[in-house]
Amino acid sequence: MAFEQLKAQIGMLLGEMNDQPEDLHELYLQVHQELNQMRATGMDLPADLVELEQRLLAEFPVVPPPKA
């Protein structure tokens, strides 16, 4: 996926956040997925989106699976 396309998708996601704040968890998952795609391709990550991801992660922490 091209960098410009990723930036456009992230911009749309941020717009959705403003339009649908009750859907923040879904937004977090989408931002996290987009940033992971950028990480996988070695692209530079926009600092503001990394900060957003961290703020959303604080709101929706990852719960480790129970140990068997």
RASULQUI-V713152 format. One record per backbone hydrogen bond with DSSP energy under -0.5 kcal/mol. NH is the residue of the N-H (numbers start at 1). CO is the residue of the C=O. E is the energy in kcal/mol with one decimal. If there is no record, write none. Layout:
((NH & CO & E) (NH & CO & E))
This chain:
((6 & 2 & -2.2) (7 & 3 & -2.6) (8 & 4 & -2.1) (9 & 5 & -2.4) (10 & 6 & -2.6) (11 & 7 & -2.3) (12 & 8 & -2.1) (13 & 9 & -2.3) (14 & 10 & -2.4) (15 & 11 & -1.9) (16 & 12 & -2.3) (17 & 13 & -1.9) (18 & 14 & -1.5) (19 & 15 & -1.6) (20 & 16 & -2.9) (23 & 20 & -2.1) (24 & 21 & -0.9) (27 & 23 & -1.8) (28 & 24 & -2.8) (29 & 25 & -2.3) (30 & 26 & -2.1) (31 & 27 & -2.9) (32 & 28 & -3.0) (33 & 29 & -2.2) (34 & 30 & -2.5) (35 & 31 & -2.7) (36 & 32 & -2.3) (37 & 33 & -2.0) (38 & 34 & -2.0) (39 & 35 & -2.7) (40 & 36 & -2.5) (41 & 37 & -1.4) (42 & 39 & -1.3) (43 & 38 & -2.3) (49 & 46 & -0.6) (50 & 46 & -2.0) (51 & 47 & -2.4) (52 & 48 & -2.0) (53 & 49 & -2.6) (54 & 50 & -2.2) (55 & 51 & -2.4) (56 & 52 & -2.7) (57 & 53 & -2.5) (58 & 54 & -1.9) (59 & 55 & -1.1) (60 & 56 & -2.1) (64 & 62 & -0.6))
